[in-house]
Amino acid sequence: MIVFHYYMAITTSPGYPPQAKDDLTGVSICRKCIAPKPARTHHCSICNRCVLKMDHHCPWLNNCVGHFNHRYFFSFCLFMTMGCIYCSISGWDMFRDAYAAIE
């Protein structure tokens, strides 16, 4: 599950606004890429593109987290957290025994 969601978060496009400049009524223009910028769209300075519902640019994914890959990113983070908690709980006895042997 972790590998699947990591792969999907990396390979799924975060969502980019259409580049068509046909109907510009009520839509603002991005100052950096001079393209139509719908509501809740932000420009990523690393990718140099506007991203729909951009959350952030993740250095571990080397991809923006946006509209289409946010669920995969969230699931990946959730499963990683659950895995770390599981390993911590299951390894607690081993660390306790090793610490007791040192004393």
PDB file as gemmi writes it, atoms N, CA and C in Angstrom:
CRYST1    1.000    1.000    1.000  90.00  90.00  90.00 P 1                      
ATOM      1  N   MET A   1       0.818  -1.193   0.000  1.00  0.00           N  
ATOM      2  CA  MET A   1       0.000   0.000   0.000  1.00  0.00           C  
ATOM      3  C   MET A   1       0.865   1.262   0.000  1.00  0.00           C  
ATOM      4  N   ILE A   2       1.930   1.236   0.782  1.00  0.00           N  
ATOM      5  CA  ILE A   2       2.784   2.421   0.860  1.00  0.00           C  
ATOM      6  C   ILE A   2       3.440   2.690  -0.488  1.00  0.00           C  
ATOM      7  N   VAL A   3       3.978   1.652  -1.100  1.00  0.00           N  
ATOM      8  CA  VAL A   3       4.672   1.815  -2.383  1.00  0.00           C  
ATOM      9  C   VAL A   3       3.694   2.248  -3.469  1.00  0.00           C  
ATOM     10  N   PHE A   4       2.492   1.675  -3.472  1.00  0.00           N  
ATOM     11  CA  PHE A   4       1.489   2.045  -4.469  1.00  0.00           C  
ATOM     12  C   PHE A   4       1.134   3.526  -4.363  1.00  0.00           C  
ATOM     13  N   HIS A   5       0.840   4.000  -3.160  1.00  0.00           N  
ATOM     14  CA  HIS A   5       0.442   5.399  -2.999  1.00  0.00           C  
ATOM     15  C   HIS A   5       1.610   6.354  -3.249  1.00  0.00           C  
ATOM     16  N   TYR A   6       2.814   5.935  -2.911  1.00  0.00           N  
ATOM     17  CA  TYR A   6       3.989   6.747  -3.221  1.00  0.00           C  
ATOM     18  C   TYR A   6       4.160   6.872  -4.739  1.00  0.00           C  
ATOM     19  N   TYR A   7       4.057   5.742  -5.430  1.00  0.00           N  
ATOM     20  CA  TYR A   7       4.183   5.735  -6.891  1.00  0.00           C  
ATOM     21  C   TYR A   7       3.101   6.604  -7.535  1.00  0.00           C  
ATOM     22  N   MET A   8       1.866   6.463  -7.060  1.00  0.00           N  
ATOM     23  CA  MET A   8       0.769   7.242  -7.632  1.00  0.00           C  
ATOM     24  C   MET A   8       0.931   8.736  -7.344  1.00  0.00           C  
ATOM     25  N   ALA A   9       1.431   9.087  -6.169  1.00  0.00           N  
ATOM     26  CA  ALA A   9       1.645  10.498  -5.840  1.00  0.00           C  
ATOM     27  C   ALA A   9       2.725  11.112  -6.721  1.00  0.00           C  
ATOM     28  N   ILE A  10       3.721  10.305  -7.084  1.00  0.00           N  
ATOM     29  CA  ILE A  10       4.798  10.803  -7.942  1.00  0.00           C  
ATOM     30  C   ILE A  10       4.346  10.922  -9.394  1.00  0.00           C  
ATOM     31  N   THR A  11       3.652   9.908  -9.886  1.00  0.00           N  
ATOM     32  CA  THR A  11       3.351   9.846 -11.319  1.00  0.00           C  
ATOM     33  C   THR A  11       2.060  10.550 -11.721  1.00  0.00           C  
ATOM     34  N   THR A  12       1.153  10.781 -10.786  1.00  0.00           N  
ATOM     35  CA  THR A  12      -0.104  11.447 -11.123  1.00  0.00           C  
ATOM     36  C   THR A  12       0.128  12.950 -11.211  1.00  0.00           C  
ATOM     37  N   SER A  13      -0.375  13.542 -12.256  1.00  0.00           N  
ATOM     38  CA  SER A  13      -0.263  14.985 -12.423  1.00  0.00           C  
ATOM     39  C   SER A  13      -1.067  15.687 -11.330  1.00  0.00           C  
ATOM     40  N   PRO A  14      -0.524  16.758 -10.755  1.00  0.00           N  
ATOM     41  CA  PRO A  14      -1.272  17.464  -9.722  1.00  0.00           C  
ATOM     42  C   PRO A  14      -2.478  18.219 -10.278  1.00  0.00           C  
ATOM     43  N   GLY A  15      -2.498  18.447 -11.557  1.00  0.00           N  
ATOM     44  CA  GLY A  15      -3.596  19.161 -12.198  1.00  0.00           C  
ATOM     45  C   GLY A  15      -3.164  20.556 -12.602  1.00  0.00           C  
ATOM     46  N   TYR A  16      -3.191  20.805 -13.870  1.00  0.00           N  
ATOM     47  CA  TYR A  16      -2.801  22.107 -14.396  1.00  0.00           C  
ATOM     48  C   TYR A  16      -4.000  22.753 -15.065  1.00  0.00           C  
ATOM     49  N   PRO A  17      -4.148  24.066 -14.960  1.00  0.00           N  
ATOM     50  CA  PRO A  17      -5.282  24.720 -15.615  1.00  0.00           C  
ATOM     51  C   PRO A  17      -5.129  24.665 -17.131  1.00  0.00           C  
ATOM     52  N   PRO A  18      -6.242  24.692 -17.845  1.00  0.00           N  
ATOM     53  CA  PRO A  18      -6.154  24.674 -19.312  1.00  0.00           C  
ATOM     54  C   PRO A  18      -5.447  25.926 -19.820  1.00  0.00           C  
ATOM     55  N   GLN A  19      -4.660  25.756 -20.857  1.00  0.00           N  
ATOM     56  CA  GLN A  19      -3.889  26.865 -21.413  1.00  0.00           C  
ATOM     57  C   GLN A  19      -4.675  27.686 -22.435  1.00  0.00           C  
ATOM     58  N   ALA A  20      -5.902  27.241 -22.753  1.00  0.00           N  
ATOM     59  CA  ALA A  20      -6.716  27.954 -23.743  1.00  0.00           C  
ATOM     60  C   ALA A  20      -7.090  29.331 -23.219  1.00  0.00           C  
ATOM     61  N   LYS A  21      -6.934  30.336 -24.052  1.00  0.00           N  
ATOM     62  CA  LYS A  21      -7.246  31.713 -23.672  1.00  0.00           C  
ATOM     63  C   LYS A  21      -8.524  32.195 -24.353  1.00  0.00           C  
ATOM     64  N   ASP A  22      -9.460  31.270 -24.576  1.00  0.00           N  
ATOM     65  CA  ASP A  22     -10.687  31.618 -25.283  1.00  0.00           C  
ATOM     66  C   ASP A  22     -11.618  32.468 -24.420  1.00  0.00           C  
ATOM     67  N   ASP A  23     -12.023  31.940 -23.275  1.00  0.00           N  
ATOM     68  CA  ASP A  23     -12.990  32.622 -22.421  1.00  0.00           C  
ATOM     69  C   ASP A  23     -12.293  33.067 -21.140  1.00  0.00           C  
ATOM     70  N   LEU A  24     -11.978  34.343 -21.053  1.00  0.00           N  
ATOM     71  CA  LEU A  24     -11.246  34.857 -19.909  1.00  0.00           C  
ATOM     72  C   LEU A  24     -12.111  35.686 -18.968  1.00  0.00           C  
ATOM     73  N   THR A  25     -13.421  35.608 -19.097  1.00  0.00           N  
ATOM     74  CA  THR A  25     -14.292  36.394 -18.226  1.00  0.00           C  
ATOM     75  C   THR A  25     -14.299  35.800 -16.820  1.00  0.00           C  
ATOM     76  N   GLY A  26     -13.978  36.612 -15.841  1.00  0.00           N  
ATOM     77  CA  GLY A  26     -13.991  36.177 -14.452  1.00  0.00           C  
ATOM     78  C   GLY A  26     -12.795  35.355 -14.031  1.00  0.00           C  
ATOM     79  N   VAL A  27     -11.820  35.212 -14.891  1.00  0.00           N  
ATOM     80  CA  VAL A  27     -10.628  34.422 -14.569  1.00  0.00           C  
ATOM     81  C   VAL A  27      -9.437  35.366 -14.531  1.00  0.00           C  
ATOM     82  N   SER A  28      -8.644  35.267 -13.479  1.00  0.00           N  
ATOM     83  CA  SER A  28      -7.459  36.116 -13.402  1.00  0.00           C  
ATOM     84  C   SER A  28      -6.321  35.509 -14.230  1.00  0.00           C  
ATOM     85  N   ILE A  29      -5.304  36.299 -14.435  1.00  0.00           N  
ATOM     86  CA  ILE A  29      -4.146  35.872 -15.223  1.00  0.00           C  
ATOM     87  C   ILE A  29      -2.939  35.779 -14.289  1.00  0.00           C  
ATOM     88  N   CYS A  30      -2.204  34.692 -14.401  1.00  0.00           N  
ATOM     89  CA  CYS A  30      -0.987  34.518 -13.600  1.00  0.00           C  
ATOM     90  C   CYS A  30       0.084  35.477 -14.118  1.00  0.00           C  
ATOM     91  N   ARG A  31       0.715  36.197 -13.206  1.00  0.00           N  
ATOM     92  CA  ARG A  31       1.736  37.168 -13.604  1.00  0.00           C  
ATOM     93  C   ARG A  31       3.032  36.509 -14.064  1.00  0.00           C  
ATOM     94  N   LYS A  32       3.277  35.283 -13.610  1.00  0.00           N  
ATOM     95  CA  LYS A  32       4.552  34.637 -13.927  1.00  0.00           C  
ATOM     96  C   LYS A  32       4.517  33.836 -15.222  1.00  0.00           C  
ATOM     97  N   CYS A  33       3.422  33.105 -15.459  1.00  0.00           N  
ATOM     98  CA  CYS A  33       3.379  32.290 -16.680  1.00  0.00           C  
ATOM     99  C   CYS A  33       2.386  32.846 -17.710  1.00  0.00           C  
ATOM    100  N   ILE A  34       1.780  33.972 -17.428  1.00  0.00           N  
ATOM    101  CA  ILE A  34       0.861  34.662 -18.344  1.00  0.00           C  
ATOM    102  C   ILE A  34      -0.168  33.683 -18.918  1.00  0.00           C  
ATOM    103  N   ALA A  35      -0.838  32.976 -18.039  1.00  0.00           N  
ATOM    104  CA  ALA A  35      -1.861  32.005 -18.438  1.00  0.00           C  
ATOM    105  C   ALA A  35      -3.092  32.221 -17.559  1.00  0.00           C  
ATOM    106  N   PRO A  36      -4.259  31.769 -18.023  1.00  0.00           N  
ATOM    107  CA  PRO A  36      -5.461  31.879 -17.188  1.00  0.00           C  
ATOM    108  C   PRO A  36      -5.271  31.127 -15.872  1.00  0.00           C  
ATOM    109  N   LYS A  37      -5.738  31.746 -14.794  1.00  0.00           N  
ATOM    110  CA  LYS A  37      -5.542  31.178 -13.463  1.00  0.00           C  
ATOM    111  C   LYS A  37      -6.891  31.100 -12.752  1.00  0.00           C  
ATOM    112  N   PRO A  38      -7.544  29.918 -12.778  1.00  0.00           N  
ATOM    113  CA  PRO A  38      -8.834  29.765 -12.098  1.00  0.00           C  
ATOM    114  C   PRO A  38      -8.699  29.928 -10.580  1.00  0.00           C  
ATOM    115  N   ALA A  39      -9.830  29.974  -9.892  1.00  0.00           N  
ATOM    116  CA  ALA A  39      -9.829  30.112  -8.439  1.00  0.00           C  
ATOM    117  C   ALA A  39      -9.089  28.941  -7.797  1.00  0.00           C  
ATOM    118  N   ARG A  40      -8.418  29.203  -6.679  1.00  0.00           N  
ATOM    119  CA  ARG A  40      -7.654  28.223  -5.901  1.00  0.00           C  
ATOM    120  C   ARG A  40      -6.485  27.621  -6.681  1.00  0.00           C  
ATOM    121  N   THR A  41      -5.980  28.341  -7.650  1.00  0.00           N  
ATOM    122  CA  THR A  41      -4.812  27.913  -8.418  1.00  0.00           C  
ATOM    123  C   THR A  41      -3.635  28.782  -8.006  1.00  0.00           C  
ATOM    124  N   HIS A  42      -2.484  28.147  -7.811  1.00  0.00           N  
ATOM    125  CA  HIS A  42      -1.288  28.882  -7.408  1.00  0.00           C  
ATOM    126  C   HIS A  42      -0.125  28.502  -8.316  1.00  0.00           C  
ATOM    127  N   HIS A  43       0.809  29.416  -8.449  1.00  0.00           N  
ATOM    128  CA  HIS A  43       1.984  29.194  -9.290  1.00  0.00           C  
ATOM    129  C   HIS A  43       3.094  28.566  -8.449  1.00  0.00           C  
ATOM    130  N   CYS A  44       3.667  27.477  -8.937  1.00  0.00           N  
ATOM    131  CA  CYS A  44       4.795  26.820  -8.269  1.00  0.00           C  
ATOM    132  C   CYS A  44       6.083  27.363  -8.875  1.00  0.00           C  
ATOM    133  N   SER A  45       6.922  27.937  -8.041  1.00  0.00           N  
ATOM    134  CA  SER A  45       8.172  28.506  -8.547  1.00  0.00           C  
ATOM    135  C   SER A  45       9.194  27.426  -8.895  1.00  0.00           C  
ATOM    136  N   ILE A  46       9.031  26.216  -8.353  1.00  0.00           N  
ATOM    137  CA  ILE A  46       9.968  25.131  -8.652  1.00  0.00           C  
ATOM    138  C   ILE A  46       9.610  24.468  -9.978  1.00  0.00           C  
ATOM    139  N   CYS A  47       8.328  24.146 -10.170  1.00  0.00           N  
ATOM    140  CA  CYS A  47       7.870  23.534 -11.426  1.00  0.00           C  
ATOM    141  C   CYS A  47       7.668  24.574 -12.522  1.00  0.00           C  
ATOM    142  N   ASN A  48       7.550  25.827 -12.128  1.00  0.00           N  
ATOM    143  CA  ASN A  48       7.303  26.939 -13.041  1.00  0.00           C  
ATOM    144  C   ASN A  48       5.996  26.765 -13.814  1.00  0.00           C  
ATOM    145  N   ARG A  49       4.964  26.284 -13.099  1.00  0.00           N  
ATOM    146  CA  ARG A  49       3.632  26.106 -13.684  1.00  0.00           C  
ATOM    147  C   ARG A  49       2.586  26.445 -12.643  1.00  0.00           C  
ATOM    148  N   CYS A  50       1.404  26.774 -13.101  1.00  0.00           N  
ATOM    149  CA  CYS A  50       0.273  26.952 -12.198  1.00  0.00           C  
ATOM    150  C   CYS A  50      -0.332  25.581 -11.912  1.00  0.00           C  
ATOM    151  N   VAL A  51      -0.754  25.362 -10.663  1.00  0.00           N  
ATOM    152  CA  VAL A  51      -1.278  24.069 -10.230  1.00  0.00           C  
ATOM    153  C   VAL A  51      -2.646  24.282  -9.597  1.00  0.00           C  
ATOM    154  N   LEU A  52      -3.623  23.460 -10.022  1.00  0.00           N  
ATOM    155  CA  LEU A  52      -4.968  23.535  -9.461  1.00  0.00           C  
ATOM    156  C   LEU A  52      -4.965  23.055  -8.013  1.00  0.00           C  
ATOM    157  N   LYS A  53      -5.578  23.811  -7.135  1.00  0.00           N  
ATOM    158  CA  LYS A  53      -5.678  23.480  -5.701  1.00  0.00           C  
ATOM    159  C   LYS A  53      -4.329  23.055  -5.127  1.00  0.00           C  
ATOM    160  N   MET A  54      -3.308  23.840  -5.425  1.00  0.00           N  
ATOM    161  CA  MET A  54      -1.951  23.494  -4.987  1.00  0.00           C  
ATOM    162  C   MET A  54      -1.847  23.518  -3.469  1.00  0.00           C  
ATOM    163  N   ASP A  55      -1.304  22.446  -2.904  1.00  0.00           N  
ATOM    164  CA  ASP A  55      -1.037  22.381  -1.472  1.00  0.00           C  
ATOM    165  C   ASP A  55       0.402  22.825  -1.214  1.00  0.00           C  
ATOM    166  N   HIS A  56       1.355  22.137  -1.830  1.00  0.00           N  
ATOM    167  CA  HIS A  56       2.761  22.494  -1.709  1.00  0.00           C  
ATOM    168  C   HIS A  56       3.569  21.702  -2.737  1.00  0.00           C  
ATOM    169  N   HIS A  57       4.820  22.092  -2.899  1.00  0.00           N  
ATOM    170  CA  HIS A  57       5.736  21.314  -3.728  1.00  0.00           C  
ATOM    171  C   HIS A  57       6.523  20.421  -2.784  1.00  0.00           C  
ATOM    172  N   CYS A  58       6.402  19.124  -2.953  1.00  0.00           N  
ATOM    173  CA  CYS A  58       7.030  18.162  -2.050  1.00  0.00           C  
ATOM    174  C   CYS A  58       8.399  17.753  -2.596  1.00  0.00           C  
ATOM    175  N   PRO A  59       9.477  17.990  -1.852  1.00  0.00           N  
ATOM    176  CA  PRO A  59      10.802  17.602  -2.343  1.00  0.00           C  
ATOM    177  C   PRO A  59      11.009  16.089  -2.379  1.00  0.00           C  
ATOM    178  N   TRP A  60      10.279  15.331  -1.544  1.00  0.00           N  
ATOM    179  CA  TRP A  60      10.438  13.874  -1.541  1.00  0.00           C  
ATOM    180  C   TRP A  60       9.734  13.237  -2.730  1.00  0.00           C  
ATOM    181  N   LEU A  61       8.697  13.882  -3.219  1.00  0.00           N  
ATOM    182  CA  LEU A  61       8.016  13.396  -4.414  1.00  0.00           C  
ATOM    183  C   LEU A  61       8.588  14.035  -5.671  1.00  0.00           C  
ATOM    184  N   ASN A  62       9.277  15.148  -5.508  1.00  0.00           N  
ATOM    185  CA  ASN A  62       9.731  15.976  -6.625  1.00  0.00           C  
ATOM    186  C   ASN A  62       8.551  16.310  -7.531  1.00  0.00           C  
ATOM    187  N   ASN A  63       7.448  16.657  -6.893  1.00  0.00           N  
ATOM    188  CA  ASN A  63       6.207  16.936  -7.608  1.00  0.00           C  
ATOM    189  C   ASN A  63       5.361  17.842  -6.724  1.00  0.00           C  
ATOM    190  N   CYS A  64       4.521  18.622  -7.354  1.00  0.00           N  
ATOM    191  CA  CYS A  64       3.569  19.416  -6.585  1.00  0.00           C  
ATOM    192  C   CYS A  64       2.443  18.518  -6.096  1.00  0.00           C  
ATOM    193  N   VAL A  65       1.895  18.848  -4.949  1.00  0.00           N  
ATOM    194  CA  VAL A  65       0.715  18.160  -4.439  1.00  0.00           C  
ATOM    195  C   VAL A  65      -0.457  19.075  -4.750  1.00  0.00           C  
ATOM    196  N   GLY A  66      -1.348  18.571  -5.605  1.00  0.00           N  
ATOM    197  CA  GLY A  66      -2.465  19.385  -6.058  1.00  0.00           C  
ATOM    198  C   GLY A  66      -3.756  18.601  -6.127  1.00  0.00           C  
ATOM    199  N   HIS A  67      -4.641  19.045  -6.983  1.00  0.00           N  
ATOM    200  CA  HIS A  67      -6.004  18.519  -7.064  1.00  0.00           C  
ATOM    201  C   HIS A  67      -6.057  17.014  -7.328  1.00  0.00           C  
ATOM    202  N   PHE A  68      -5.304  16.512  -8.275  1.00  0.00           N  
ATOM    203  CA  PHE A  68      -5.434  15.112  -8.690  1.00  0.00           C  
ATOM    204  C   PHE A  68      -4.555  14.126  -7.917  1.00  0.00           C  
ATOM    205  N   ASN A  69      -3.518  14.586  -7.239  1.00  0.00           N  
ATOM    206  CA  ASN A  69      -2.668  13.636  -6.510  1.00  0.00           C  
ATOM    207  C   ASN A  69      -2.671  13.860  -4.999  1.00  0.00           C  
ATOM    208  N   HIS A  70      -3.522  14.733  -4.510  1.00  0.00           N  
ATOM    209  CA  HIS A  70      -3.568  15.006  -3.073  1.00  0.00           C  
ATOM    210  C   HIS A  70      -3.995  13.775  -2.278  1.00  0.00           C  
ATOM    211  N   ARG A  71      -4.954  13.014  -2.791  1.00  0.00           N  
ATOM    212  CA  ARG A  71      -5.421  11.824  -2.059  1.00  0.00           C  
ATOM    213  C   ARG A  71      -4.324  10.771  -1.950  1.00  0.00           C  
ATOM    214  N   TYR A  72      -3.515  10.625  -2.993  1.00  0.00           N  
ATOM    215  CA  TYR A  72      -2.420   9.655  -2.940  1.00  0.00           C  
ATOM    216  C   TYR A  72      -1.339  10.111  -1.961  1.00  0.00           C  
ATOM    217  N   PHE A  73      -1.062  11.399  -1.947  1.00  0.00           N  
ATOM    218  CA  PHE A  73      -0.078  11.939  -1.014  1.00  0.00           C  
ATOM    219  C   PHE A  73      -0.555  11.767   0.426  1.00  0.00           C  
ATOM    220  N   PHE A  74      -1.816  12.081   0.679  1.00  0.00           N  
ATOM    221  CA  PHE A  74      -2.367  11.941   2.029  1.00  0.00           C  
ATOM    222  C   PHE A  74      -2.348  10.478   2.473  1.00  0.00           C  
ATOM    223  N   SER A  75      -2.749   9.573   1.575  1.00  0.00           N  
ATOM    224  CA  SER A  75      -2.746   8.142   1.913  1.00  0.00           C  
ATOM    225  C   SER A  75      -1.329   7.649   2.179  1.00  0.00           C  
ATOM    226  N   PHE A  76      -0.373   8.094   1.375  1.00  0.00           N  
ATOM    227  CA  PHE A  76       1.024   7.721   1.589  1.00  0.00           C  
ATOM    228  C   PHE A  76       1.500   8.180   2.966  1.00  0.00           C  
ATOM    229  N   CYS A  77       1.211   9.416   3.327  1.00  0.00           N  
ATOM    230  CA  CYS A  77       1.615   9.932   4.643  1.00  0.00           C  
ATOM    231  C   CYS A  77       0.925   9.177   5.771  1.00  0.00           C  
ATOM    232  N   LEU A  78      -0.352   8.865   5.593  1.00  0.00           N  
ATOM    233  CA  LEU A  78      -1.100   8.129   6.609  1.00  0.00           C  
ATOM    234  C   LEU A  78      -0.524   6.728   6.815  1.00  0.00           C  
ATOM    235  N   PHE A  79      -0.280   6.001   5.716  1.00  0.00           N  
ATOM    236  CA  PHE A  79       0.255   4.648   5.830  1.00  0.00           C  
ATOM    237  C   PHE A  79       1.683   4.645   6.376  1.00  0.00           C  
ATOM    238  N   MET A  80       2.486   5.642   6.026  1.00  0.00           N  
ATOM    239  CA  MET A  80       3.839   5.735   6.582  1.00  0.00           C  
ATOM    240  C   MET A  80       3.787   5.977   8.086  1.00  0.00           C  
ATOM    241  N   THR A  81       2.887   6.842   8.523  1.00  0.00           N  
ATOM    242  CA  THR A  81       2.736   7.107   9.954  1.00  0.00           C  
ATOM    243  C   THR A  81       2.286   5.857  10.692  1.00  0.00           C  
ATOM    244  N   MET A  82       1.316   5.162  10.122  1.00  0.00           N  
ATOM    245  CA  MET A  82       0.834   3.927  10.744  1.00  0.00           C  
ATOM    246  C   MET A  82       1.944   2.877  10.796  1.00  0.00           C  
ATOM    247  N   GLY A  83       2.754   2.790   9.749  1.00  0.00           N  
ATOM    248  CA  GLY A  83       3.867   1.845   9.727  1.00  0.00           C  
ATOM    249  C   GLY A  83       4.919   2.172  10.777  1.00  0.00           C  
ATOM    250  N   CYS A  84       5.213   3.456  10.945  1.00  0.00           N  
ATOM    251  CA  CYS A  84       6.186   3.858  11.969  1.00  0.00           C  
ATOM    252  C   CYS A  84       5.668   3.559  13.371  1.00  0.00           C  
ATOM    253  N   ILE A  85       4.392   3.805  13.596  1.00  0.00           N  
ATOM    254  CA  ILE A  85       3.797   3.496  14.904  1.00  0.00           C  
ATOM    255  C   ILE A  85       3.833   1.996  15.152  1.00  0.00           C  
ATOM    256  N   TYR A  86       3.491   1.213  14.145  1.00  0.00           N  
ATOM    257  CA  TYR A  86       3.510  -0.247  14.280  1.00  0.00           C  
ATOM    258  C   TYR A  86       4.915  -0.758  14.603  1.00  0.00           C  
ATOM    259  N   CYS A  87       5.918  -0.263  13.874  1.00  0.00           N  
ATOM    260  CA  CYS A  87       7.300  -0.700  14.121  1.00  0.00           C  
ATOM    261  C   CYS A  87       7.777  -0.272  15.506  1.00  0.00           C  
ATOM    262  N   SER A  88       7.377   0.911  15.939  1.00  0.00           N  
ATOM    263  CA  SER A  88       7.770   1.381  17.267  1.00  0.00           C  
ATOM    264  C   SER A  88       7.161   0.525  18.363  1.00  0.00           C  
ATOM    265  N   ILE A  89       5.889   0.191  18.211  1.00  0.00           N  
ATOM    266  CA  ILE A  89       5.215  -0.630  19.224  1.00  0.00           C  
ATOM    267  C   ILE A  89       5.756  -2.057  19.220  1.00  0.00           C  
ATOM    268  N   SER A  90       5.934  -2.628  18.033  1.00  0.00           N  
ATOM    269  CA  SER A  90       6.395  -4.022  17.966  1.00  0.00           C  
ATOM    270  C   SER A  90       7.862  -4.166  18.361  1.00  0.00           C  
ATOM    271  N   GLY A  91       8.649  -3.130  18.223  1.00  0.00           N  
ATOM    272  CA  GLY A  91      10.058  -3.203  18.581  1.00  0.00           C  
ATOM    273  C   GLY A  91      10.363  -2.746  19.995  1.00  0.00           C  
ATOM    274  N   TRP A  92       9.345  -2.299  20.724  1.00  0.00           N  
ATOM    275  CA  TRP A  92       9.562  -1.765  22.066  1.00  0.00           C  
ATOM    276  C   TRP A  92      10.183  -2.803  23.009  1.00  0.00           C  
ATOM    277  N   ASP A  93       9.678  -4.038  22.984  1.00  0.00           N  
ATOM    278  CA  ASP A  93      10.209  -5.084  23.868  1.00  0.00           C  
ATOM    279  C   ASP A  93      11.682  -5.363  23.590  1.00  0.00           C  
ATOM    280  N   MET A  94      12.059  -5.376  22.332  1.00  0.00           N  
ATOM    281  CA  MET A  94      13.447  -5.633  21.963  1.00  0.00           C  
ATOM    282  C   MET A  94      14.359  -4.535  22.520  1.00  0.00           C  
ATOM    283  N   PHE A  95      13.958  -3.293  22.384  1.00  0.00           N  
ATOM    284  CA  PHE A  95      14.774  -2.194  22.900  1.00  0.00           C  
ATOM    285  C   PHE A  95      14.815  -2.196  24.427  1.00  0.00           C  
ATOM    286  N   ARG A  96      13.705  -2.530  25.057  1.00  0.00           N  
ATOM    287  CA  ARG A  96      13.662  -2.582  26.519  1.00  0.00           C  
ATOM    288  C   ARG A  96      14.592  -3.683  27.043  1.00  0.00           C  
ATOM    289  N   ASP A  97      14.567  -4.855  26.394  1.00  0.00           N  
ATOM    290  CA  ASP A  97      15.442  -5.956  26.806  1.00  0.00           C  
ATOM    291  C   ASP A  97      16.916  -5.622  26.575  1.00  0.00           C  
ATOM    292  N   ALA A  98      17.222  -4.979  25.463  1.00  0.00           N  
ATOM    293  CA  ALA A  98      18.607  -4.601  25.166  1.00  0.00           C  
ATOM    294  C   ALA A  98      19.104  -3.560  26.162  1.00  0.00           C  
ATOM    295  N   TYR A  99      18.262  -2.623  26.529  1.00  0.00           N  
ATOM    296  CA  TYR A  99      18.648  -1.600  27.502  1.00  0.00           C  
ATOM    297  C   TYR A  99      18.851  -2.219  28.885  1.00  0.00           C  
ATOM    298  N   ALA A 100      17.997  -3.179  29.245  1.00  0.00           N  
ATOM    299  CA  ALA A 100      18.132  -3.857  30.538  1.00  0.00           C  
ATOM    300  C   ALA A 100      19.415  -4.685  30.587  1.00  0.00           C  
ATOM    301  N   ALA A 101      19.818  -5.264  29.465  1.00  0.00           N  
ATOM    302  CA  ALA A 101      21.044  -6.062  29.417  1.00  0.00           C  
ATOM    303  C   ALA A 101      22.282  -5.182  29.579  1.00  0.00           C  
ATOM    304  N   ILE A 102      22.217  -3.956  29.133  1.00  0.00           N  
ATOM    305  CA  ILE A 102      23.348  -3.028  29.261  1.00  0.00           C  
ATOM    306  C   ILE A 102      23.548  -2.643  30.723  1.00  0.00           C  
ATOM    307  N   GLU A 103      22.462  -2.455  31.446  1.00  0.00           N  
ATOM    308  CA  GLU A 103      22.564  -2.063  32.858  1.00  0.00           C  
ATOM    309  C   GLU A 103      22.929  -3.227  33.658  1.00  0.00           C  
TER     310      GLU A 103                                                      
END                                                                             
